[in-house]
Amino acid sequence: MLDRIPDLRVIVGHMAKMIPFALVRIDAVLSPVAGLRQPVPCYFRINV
């Protein structure tokens, strides 16, 4: 969805404080299988 709507902003809640620390692991797991145009951390920096 973030590829189709690049200006979309995602609002994360209280538990999302851990995401910046887990981005390397999230990227290693999701990027190879998700078929995204960019790595997951790029979406996080742009849309969150």
Backbone hydrogen bonds, N-H to C=O, Kabsch-Sander energy under -0.5 kcal/mol:
donor,donor_aa,acceptor,acceptor_aa,energy
5,I,1,M,-2.3
8,L,5,I,-1.8
10,V,47,N,-3.5
12,V,10,V,-0.6
16,A,13,G,-1.6
17,K,14,H,-1.2
18,M,15,M,-1.2
19,I,16,A,-1.2
21,F,18,M,-0.7
22,A,18,M,-1.3
22,A,19,I,-0.7
23,L,19,I,-0.8
26,I,22,A,-2.9
27,D,23,L,-2.8
28,A,24,V,-2.1
29,V,25,R,-1.8
30,L,26,I,-3.0
31,S,27,D,-1.4
33,V,30,L,-0.7
34,A,30,L,-2.3
35,G,31,S,-0.7
42,C,39,P,-1.0
43,Y,39,P,-1.2
44,F,40,V,-2.1
45,R,41,P,-2.5
46,I,42,C,-1.9
47,N,43,Y,-3.2
48,V,44,F,-1.5
